Amino acid sequence: GSQVKAILLGADPGTTNDKRFKYVFKLEYGEQSSYFRQFIPNLTAIGVNLENLYVQNVCRNYFDRDTSMHGKDWLQCAKLWTESLRDELDNIGSLRSIPVLISAYIVLEAVSTRNVKKAEYYYSSRAFVKKNQNVLGRTLIPFFRGGRGKYRLNTMAAREYAMKIKTLIDMRNR
């Protein structure tokens, strides 16, 4: 297969409709997965696709409702999973310097060791989270979906941020 260029980190496999998935983001359906498909335009903008992406969730256990419905309880649970996630990524040698694309603000909160700024800050300032500011010990790239389009990287306004991400990924994959 292709060399992994980036890690995409999701929250958990829980849904309100009690569906069970074989793979993270329901990737048994590949790019047709309704949970993954929404990332494709942003992944394309940074030169990454499903073939060169390592995808994982912070929490591996199933929840009975969507992540956003748990509030601070979800963050407490996520903290229990972050060490095993770090170990998993550390044990895959090729992933040691690979940046992590953070799929949702709550995921950023879960793996950060410092208070995180508002979601919009990371896009407007083009900021990444440094290795020493998170429990994974890797560069974190806010890569949120949704937001009624404000996080789209294929727009002129976001072109600079998309290029910054692509440059980092390309640099780490030499």
N, C-alpha and C positions, 0 to 999 in steps of 0.2 A: 504493500500500500504506500500511499504518499507519506511524506514526513509531516509530523504534526507541527503546525505553525502557531496555533493558539489553543487555549482551553476556554470553553464556554461553560460558565457556572450558573446553574439554575438553583431554585429554592428547594423544592420537594415534589414528590409525585402525587400529592393529594389533590382531590377534586371533590366537588359537592355531589357529583353523580356517581361516586364510588367505582369509577373505572379503574382497572389495573393495566399498567403498561408493561411491556416486555423490556423496553429500553427507556432511558432518560428522554424527556420531551416526546415520548411516543415515537422514537426514531425507528421502530420496526416498519414505519411507513416512509422512512427516508425524508426527502424534502417535501413530500406531500403531507407530512404531519402538521396538523393545524397548530400545534404548540411550537413547532420549529419554524414553520413557513414564514412567520412574521419577522424572523431575524435575517432572512435571505438578502433583502436589499442592503442592509447595513453590512453584512458579511461580504457581499459583492463589492461594496464601496472600499473595503480595505484589502481586497485580494485574497479572501479566505472562503472556503466552501466546506461542505460536510466531509469531503474526502481528507482534508488536512486539519480537522478540528477534533479535539478531545472534549467530549461533553460529559458533564457529571452534575449531580445535585449536591447541595450542602447536606440536606437531610435525606436519608435513604428510606426512612419509614413512611408509610402511607398515612395521610391525614384524611379526616372525613369532610374537610371543606377546603376552599381555596386559601392560599397562604395569607392573603390580605385580611382574612376574617379572624385571624388568630391574635393579632396585636402583639404585645410584648411576650406572650407565652411562646410564640414561634421563635423569637430570638433566644429565649432560654433553652429551648430544645436544640436550636442550631448550634449553640455554643458547645453542646455535648458532642456534636459531630465534627467540629472543625479540626480537631487533632487527628482523627482517622483520615479525614480528607487530605490534610497536609502530608501525612505518612504515605497515603496512596500516591500522591503526586511526586513525592520525594523518591519513592521506590521505582518510578518509571524514569530511568536516567535521562532519556531524551527530553523530559518535560521540566527539568530543573531550572532552566532559564527562560522558559516560555511564559509570556504574559497571560494573564487571566482576564477574559472578557466577562464582566459582571452583568448578568441579565436583568437584575431588578435592584432597586434601592435597598430593599430589606436584606438582600444578599450582601450588599456592601456593608450594611450595618453589622451583619453577623460576623464577618471576617475581619473587620477593622479593629485595631487596638486603640484608636483615638476616636473622639466624636467626629462623625462625618458631617460635612456641610450639606445644605439642601441639594437635591438632585440637579437642579438647573445650574448650579455653580460649576459642576464638572464639565458641562457642555459649553457654557459661556466662557469659562477660563481655560478650556482645553486641558484640564488638569487630570493627571493620573494619581493613583495612590501609591506611594513609595513602598518598597519591600519592607522597610523597618516600621511601617505603620499598619501592618496587617499580620494575622497569624499564619498566613500561607507563605510568607517570606518571598513573595513574587510581586512584580509590578501588576497592579490592578487597573483595569481600564473600564470605567463606567460605560456600559454598552446596553443601556436600557431600551426596552421596547415600549410601544404605546405612547402615552403622553399626547395623544391626538396629533401625532406627527412631529412633535417638537424635537424628537430624538432621531429623526431621519438623517442619515449621514450622506445620502445621495442628493442633497440640496446644495445650492451655491453657498449658503450661509454656513454649512457644516463641512464644506470641502477641506478647510484647513485642519479641522480635528480629524477627519478621515485620513488625511495624508500623514498627520502626526502618528496615528495608530499604525498605519501601514509601514511607515519608516521604522518604528520600534519593532514591529513583528519581523520585518525583513532583516533588520540588524541582528536580532536574536536567533535567526535561523541561518546564519552564515556558517 
